[in-house]
Amino acid sequence: YSQHFFWIWGQLSSAIQAATGPKDGRTPKVLQLAQMDAMQNEHPLLPPIRQFPTLLLCQSAAKDAGGVGFLTYDGPATLAGILSWIAGRSVFAPAGLDALSAESKDF
């Protein structure tokens, strides 16, 4: 499962990068992807990691909550599922990400 996710992660990065390119000569706000080894790193604001891989979407939260909050993805381990989840929950999701999720091929 984890090894399969490396392929999905690469495809996810490529899809978001393709959909986020500059528009009208301006640099848009972008959705950034990051990968962390939770076995070797800790972050005090992260929710408990119960499985590998775990996909989290970082969102702004109230200042008294540390200014950061996380949503945990619990859908299918498919590119289409992840793209659709991001498109529905991130204010930085590029326009047309839902269309990419419909077109994506999962192996």
C-alpha positions in Angstrom: 0.0 0.0 0.0 2.7 2.5 0.9 4.8 1.6 -2.1 1.8 2.1 -4.4 1.2 5.5 -2.8 4.6 6.8 -4.1 3.2 6.6 -7.6 0.0 8.4 -6.6 2.0 11.1 -4.8 4.0 11.8 -7.9 0.9 11.9 -10.1 -0.9 14.2 -7.5 2.1 16.6 -7.6 2.1 16.7 -11.4 -1.6 17.2 -11.6 -1.6 20.1 -9.2 1.4 21.7 -10.8 -0.2 21.4 -14.2 -3.4 23.0 -13.0 -1.7 25.8 -11.0 0.4 27.4 -13.8 0.6 31.2 -14.1 -2.6 32.8 -15.3 -2.6 36.2 -17.1 1.0 36.7 -16.3 0.3 36.6 -12.5 1.7 34.0 -10.1 -1.3 32.4 -8.4 -1.5 31.2 -4.8 -0.6 27.6 -4.8 -1.4 24.4 -3.0 1.9 23.1 -1.6 2.6 19.4 -1.1 5.0 18.2 1.6 6.1 14.7 2.6 7.3 13.8 6.1 8.5 10.6 7.7 6.3 10.4 10.8 8.4 7.6 12.2 11.4 9.9 12.4 9.8 13.3 12.8 7.2 14.8 15.1 5.1 17.9 15.0 3.2 19.0 18.1 0.1 20.1 16.0 -0.2 16.9 14.0 -3.1 14.5 14.8 -2.1 11.0 15.8 -0.8 9.0 12.8 -2.4 5.6 12.9 -1.5 4.2 9.4 1.0 4.8 6.7 0.6 6.6 4.4 -1.6 9.3 6.0 -2.7 12.3 4.0 -3.4 15.5 5.8 -4.7 18.8 4.5 -3.4 21.7 6.6 -5.9 24.5 7.1 -5.8 27.8 9.0 -7.4 27.5 12.4 -8.2 29.8 15.3 -5.1 31.5 16.7 -5.8 29.9 20.1 -5.5 26.5 18.4 -2.0 27.2 17.2 -3.1 28.8 13.9 -3.2 25.4 12.2 -5.7 22.6 11.8 -5.6 19.3 9.9 -8.1 17.3 8.0 -7.3 13.6 7.5 -8.1 11.9 4.2 -10.0 8.7 4.7 -11.1 8.0 1.1 -9.8 5.5 -1.4 -6.1 5.4 -2.2 -6.7 6.6 -5.7 -5.5 9.7 -7.6 -9.1 10.6 -8.5 -10.3 10.3 -4.9 -7.5 12.5 -3.5 -7.9 15.1 -6.2 -11.6 15.3 -5.6 -11.1 15.6 -1.8 -8.5 18.4 -2.2 -10.8 20.3 -4.7 -13.7 20.2 -2.3 -11.7 21.3 0.8 -8.8 23.6 -0.1 -9.3 27.3 -0.9 -6.0 27.0 -2.8 -7.1 24.1 -5.0 -6.6 25.1 -8.6 -9.6 25.7 -10.8 -10.4 22.6 -12.8 -9.0 20.1 -10.2 -12.4 18.3 -10.1 -12.1 17.8 -13.9 -8.7 16.3 -13.5 -10.0 13.9 -10.9 -12.6 12.7 -13.4 -10.0 12.2 -16.1 -7.3 10.5 -13.9 -6.4 6.9 -14.4 -5.6 4.9 -11.3 -3.6 1.7 -11.5 
